[in-house]
Amino acid sequence: MTTTSPKLARVKADFERVRKAQEGFVYSMQSFRKYTGKKYVAISMKQQETLCEMAFVVLLTAWEQFLESSFETFVVEAPLSSFKSRHRVLVVDLETAHDLIRGSRKYVEWSEPQTVRERACVFFKRGEPFESALSSVANDLMKMKIIRNRCVHFSQHAIEQYEKMLRQVTGSGQHLPPGRLLMNVPPSGLSTASDAAKYSSVFMLYSEVLATAACQIVLERTR
């Protein structure tokens, strides 16, 4: 019998639906057409890159929503036995959990893996199940955040962080828009995943990294 609650299962399923939809969208981009006034023609590579950036932003937004929803649900429902997560704070409903986690802030930050891990240690013994899942992919998550920030921001800081990451990964200062990077095969050194080279693009690699982490957080067990 599974020990994963229906609410946690739904949270994970919601993330998976968005993730799969964005994968399908990116896979299909080469077949997209635009109307020129006389006929339909394939969209340009630049347009494909822009669409890939949009899909990546949607993917990471869904990931952060998954973290928030699963965290709040664990605060309320984390089993006291038969699962690696243990309450340190007992809360009776999701609204109270949300208010407690937010505190006096206007919103809670979920894009910074270290911050989420530290928060998990406050609410759960040893920070589980978030500590193990996030620590194993912390490097990938930080790169994802840098790429996402470059997709949506034109600030000097976002540009510098992205270019610094590119130099570290590629060993050069080559100009590579984030959409093109996401569509390219993963360069060596980009990810800590041992099988990174098998993926057709950085987007697909990172989508799978997030899926694996989500499965480690919301893990169905039998007894």
MOWOMO-V668219 format. One line per field, one symbol per residue. ss: DSSP state (~ for helix, > for strand, _ for the rest). psi: psi as a letter, one per 20 degrees, with the letter a starting at -180 (. if undefined). burial: + if it has 16 or more other ideal C-beta (glycine too) atoms within 10 Angstrom, else -. Layout:
ss = ???
psi = ???
burial = ???
This chain:
ss = _____~~~~~~~~~~~~~~~~~~~~~~~~~~_>>>____>>>__~~~~~~~~~~~~~~~~~~~~~~~~~~~~~~~~~_________>______~~~~~~~~~__________~~~~~~~~~~~>~~~__~~~~~~__~~~~~~~~~~~~~~~___~~~~~~~~~~~~~~~_______~~~~~~____________~~~___~~~~~~~~~~~~~~~~______
psi = pqjpqhghhhgghgghggghghghghhihhiqqqpihhrprqqrhghggghhgghgggghghghhgggghghghhgioqirjqiqpqhppqhrhgggghghhcjqhrppjiohhghghhhhhhqpjjqjhggghhhjggghhgggggghhhiqjqhgggggghgggghgijrkqpoqhhgghirqpqpigqiphkhiiqhrhghghghghggghhhgnppqq.
burial = ---++-++--++--++-++--++-++--+-------------+----++++++++++-++-+++-+++++++++++++----+-+-+---+-----++--+------+-++-+--++-++--++--++++++++-+++-++++++++++++------+--+++-++--+------++++++++--++--++-+--+--+-+++++++++++-++-++++----
